């Protein structure tokens, strides 16, 4: 059986860090000016933040363990500027390679993450206080493998934030955008015919969720790709509310909550 992708990524990342350490050690200068070394340092630091750290969080790694690495990789990116001290590079790289294998590789080999643990870690990482009650219940449902209920509560949390964000942006903007969209005879919105005239949060809650997603795109709060992803989340929510043969698995929910987190909960355009 091949090793999990995260383990492969971690081993490759550790190998690249050690190669950079070897190459910097070989330099007989006080300051590192070589572009290839600085570029590699910047790429490794960026890769930590864009890929390695998020995957480790999903795998349920202790956040306090990650914090020290995050600080050092932030320092590594800063060091990748011109003419920083060779000794400083080595101090930072030694700090992240010293226990990398025991902290991450061996930990995951001896305590492999399951989809359920990844899902609960992802849910627990969503700390938006306005949605905390919904998400606390979603976590409890996931612990008991009540995945349909987990998805239903997740969507409720997301659409509630969207409703309040629209209230903050203004019902006038929401209504006028929907009217302009309904008047289009060509282009992406040519089939849209749901002009709105809501004046309160309670009236907005009577508008179908899929219609709201269209108007959000028209308002340029989300783009077409984000709209498509959120519509898929909405469809999963609908599937969960009706009996059917299609199973809802932890993997479905990992994708579902990852999209809600990135497109709704963490989206500054939808902040409340």
matplotlib code that plots the C-alpha trace (Angstrom):
import matplotlib.pyplot as plt

x = [0.0, 1.5, 2.1, -0.5, 0.1, 0.7, 3.6, 5.1, 4.8, 6.4, 9.4, 10.0, 9.7, 12.2, 14.6, 14.5, 15.1, 18.2, 19.5, 19.1, 21.0, 23.8, 24.1, 24.2, 26.8, 28.9, 29.0, 32.1, 30.7, 29.2, 26.1, 23.9, 23.5, 23.1, 19.7, 19.2, 19.6, 17.4, 14.7, 14.7, 14.4, 11.4, 9.7, 10.1, 8.7, 5.8, 5.1, 4.9, 2.1, 0.2, 0.3, 2.1, 0.7, -3.0, -2.7, -1.1, -4.0, -6.5, -4.6, -5.2, -1.6, -1.2, -1.4, 1.2, 3.7, 2.9, 3.3, 7.1, 7.5, 5.3, 7.4, 10.6, 9.2, 8.0, 11.6, 12.9, 10.8, 12.1, 15.7, 15.2, 15.7, 19.2, 22.3, 21.1, 23.6, 24.6, 24.6, 21.0, 19.8, 21.5, 19.9, 16.4, 16.8, 18.3, 15.4, 12.9, 14.8, 15.9, 12.7, 10.8, 10.8, 9.7, 7.1, 5.4, 6.5, 6.7, 3.6, 1.5, 3.0, 2.1, -1.2, -2.6, -5.3, -8.7, -11.3, -13.4, -10.6, -9.7, -13.3, -13.5, -10.3, -11.5, -14.8, -13.1, -10.8, -13.8, -14.0, -16.4, -18.3, -21.5, -21.7, -20.3, -23.5, -24.4, -20.8, -20.6, -23.7, -22.2, -19.0, -21.2, -23.1, -19.9, -18.7, -21.7, -21.4, -24.6, -23.2, -26.4, -27.2, -23.6, -24.0, -27.4, -26.0, -22.9, -25.1, -27.3, -24.2, -23.0, -26.3, -26.9, -23.6, -24.5, -27.9, -26.2, -23.5, -26.2, -27.9, -24.6, -24.0, -27.5, -30.8, -31.0, -27.8, -29.1, -32.5, -31.1, -28.5, -31.2, -33.3, -30.4, -29.6, -33.3, -33.2, -30.2, -31.0, -27.6, -24.6, -24.3, -27.4, -29.8, -31.9, -32.1, -35.6, -35.8, -35.8, -36.1, -37.5, -36.6, -36.4, -35.6, -33.6, -36.8, -37.9, -34.4, -34.8, -37.7, -35.6, -34.3, -30.7, -29.7, -31.2, -29.2, -26.0, -26.8, -27.3, -24.1, -22.3, -24.1, -23.0, -19.4, -19.2, -18.3, -17.0, -18.4, -16.0, -17.0, -20.6, -20.2, -18.5, -21.1, -23.9, -22.4, -22.5, -26.1, -26.9, -25.2, -27.3, -30.5, -29.5, -29.0, -32.5, -34.3, -34.1, -31.9, -29.3, -26.3, -24.1, -22.7, -19.2, -16.5, -14.7, -17.8, -18.0, -14.3, -14.7, -18.0, -16.7, -13.4, -15.3, -17.7, -14.7, -12.7, -15.5, -17.9, -16.5, -13.1, -14.2, -13.7, -16.4, -18.9, -17.7, -20.3]
y = [0.0, 3.4, 5.9, 8.7, 11.8, 14.0, 11.7, 11.9, 15.7, 15.9, 13.7, 15.6, 19.0, 17.8, 16.7, 20.0, 21.8, 19.7, 20.3, 24.0, 23.7, 21.8, 24.3, 27.3, 25.6, 25.2, 28.9, 30.6, 34.0, 36.0, 37.0, 35.0, 36.9, 34.0, 34.3, 30.5, 30.0, 33.0, 31.8, 28.3, 29.7, 31.8, 28.9, 26.6, 29.2, 29.9, 26.2, 25.8, 28.4, 27.5, 23.7, 22.0, 23.9, 23.7, 20.0, 19.4, 21.4, 19.2, 16.1, 17.2, 18.2, 20.1, 23.8, 24.6, 22.4, 24.2, 27.6, 27.5, 26.2, 28.9, 31.6, 30.1, 29.8, 33.4, 34.3, 32.2, 34.2, 37.4, 36.2, 35.4, 39.1, 40.2, 39.8, 38.4, 36.6, 33.0, 32.1, 33.4, 31.2, 28.2, 28.9, 29.1, 26.0, 24.0, 25.0, 23.6, 20.5, 19.4, 17.7, 17.8, 14.0, 13.3, 16.1, 15.3, 12.2, 9.8, 11.3, 10.7, 7.3, 6.2, 8.1, 8.3, 10.9, 9.5, 11.4, 11.8, 13.4, 15.7, 16.8, 17.5, 19.5, 21.5, 22.3, 23.2, 25.6, 27.6, 30.1, 32.7, 33.6, 34.4, 30.8, 29.0, 27.5, 26.0, 24.7, 23.3, 21.2, 20.2, 18.9, 16.8, 15.4, 14.5, 12.6, 10.4, 10.0, 12.0, 13.4, 14.6, 16.7, 17.9, 19.3, 20.8, 22.7, 23.8, 25.3, 27.0, 28.7, 29.8, 31.1, 32.9, 34.8, 35.6, 37.0, 39.3, 40.3, 41.4, 43.3, 45.1, 45.7, 47.2, 45.8, 48.7, 47.4, 43.8, 44.8, 47.1, 44.5, 41.8, 44.2, 44.9, 41.2, 40.4, 43.0, 41.3, 39.7, 38.2, 37.1, 35.1, 36.5, 36.4, 33.6, 35.3, 36.6, 36.9, 40.7, 41.3, 44.0, 42.9, 45.5, 43.3, 40.3, 38.3, 39.0, 38.1, 34.7, 34.0, 34.3, 30.9, 30.3, 29.6, 32.9, 34.7, 33.1, 34.4, 37.9, 37.8, 37.1, 40.0, 42.2, 41.0, 39.8, 36.3, 35.4, 32.7, 30.0, 30.7, 30.7, 27.3, 25.9, 27.3, 26.0, 22.5, 23.0, 24.0, 20.9, 18.7, 20.4, 19.7, 16.1, 15.7, 17.0, 14.3, 10.5, 9.1, 6.4, 8.7, 8.3, 11.3, 10.5, 12.3, 13.1, 14.8, 16.9, 17.8, 19.4, 20.9, 22.6, 23.6, 25.5, 27.1, 28.2, 29.7, 31.3, 32.4, 32.3, 33.7, 36.0, 39.7, 40.6, 38.6, 39.7, 40.7]
z = [0.0, -0.9, 1.9, 2.4, 0.2, 3.2, 4.4, 0.9, 0.9, 4.4, 3.5, 0.3, 2.1, 4.8, 2.1, 0.3, 3.6, 4.3, 0.7, 1.3, 4.6, 2.9, 0.1, 2.4, 4.6, 1.5, 1.0, 2.3, 2.6, 5.5, 3.7, 1.3, -2.0, -4.4, -6.1, -6.4, -2.6, -1.8, -4.2, -2.7, 0.8, -0.2, -2.1, 0.9, 3.3, 1.0, 0.5, 4.3, 4.5, 1.4, 1.6, 4.5, 7.5, 6.3, 5.7, 9.1, 10.7, 8.9, 10.1, 13.7, 14.6, 17.9, 17.0, 19.7, 17.8, 14.5, 16.0, 16.4, 12.8, 11.5, 13.2, 11.7, 8.2, 8.4, 9.3, 6.4, 4.0, 5.4, 5.2, 1.4, 0.8, -0.4, 1.7, 4.9, 7.2, 6.4, 10.1, 10.5, 7.6, 9.3, 12.7, 11.2, 9.0, 11.9, 14.0, 11.5, 10.6, 14.0, 15.1, 11.8, 11.5, 15.0, 15.2, 11.9, 10.0, 12.9, 14.5, 11.4, 10.9, 14.4, 14.7, 11.2, 10.7, 9.7, 7.6, 10.8, 12.8, 9.9, 9.6, 13.3, 13.2, 10.3, 12.0, 15.3, 13.3, 12.1, 15.0, 13.6, 16.8, 15.0, 13.8, 16.9, 18.1, 14.7, 14.3, 17.8, 17.0, 13.7, 15.5, 17.8, 14.9, 13.1, 16.2, 16.0, 12.2, 11.6, 8.5, 6.9, 10.0, 10.0, 6.5, 7.2, 10.2, 8.2, 5.5, 8.0, 9.5, 6.1, 4.8, 8.1, 7.6, 4.0, 5.1, 7.7, 5.2, 2.7, 5.5, 6.1, 2.4, 2.1, 0.8, -1.7, -3.4, -3.2, -4.8, -7.5, -8.5, -8.9, -11.0, -13.3, -13.6, -14.4, -17.3, -19.0, -22.4, -23.0, -21.1, -17.9, -16.3, -19.3, -17.7, -14.3, -13.6, -9.8, -9.1, -5.4, -3.2, 0.3, 3.1, 6.1, 7.3, 7.7, 4.1, 2.9, 4.6, 2.4, -0.8, -2.0, -1.2, -4.9, -5.9, -3.3, -4.6, -8.1, -6.8, -4.7, -8.0, -9.6, -6.7, -7.3, -3.7, -5.1, -8.5, -10.9, -9.6, -6.0, -7.0, -8.6, -5.5, -3.1, -5.4, -5.0, -1.3, -1.5, -3.5, -1.0, 1.7, -0.3, -0.8, 3.0, 3.7, 1.5, 1.6, -1.1, -2.0, -2.5, 0.6, 2.5, 3.6, 5.6, 2.4, 1.0, 4.2, 4.2, 0.8, 1.8, 4.9, 3.3, 0.7, 3.2, 5.3, 2.5, 0.5, 3.3, 6.8, 6.0, 3.1, 4.1, 1.6, 3.7, 7.1, 9.6]

ax = plt.figure().add_subplot(projection="3d")
ax.plot(x, y, z, "-o")
ax.set_aspect("equal")
plt.show()
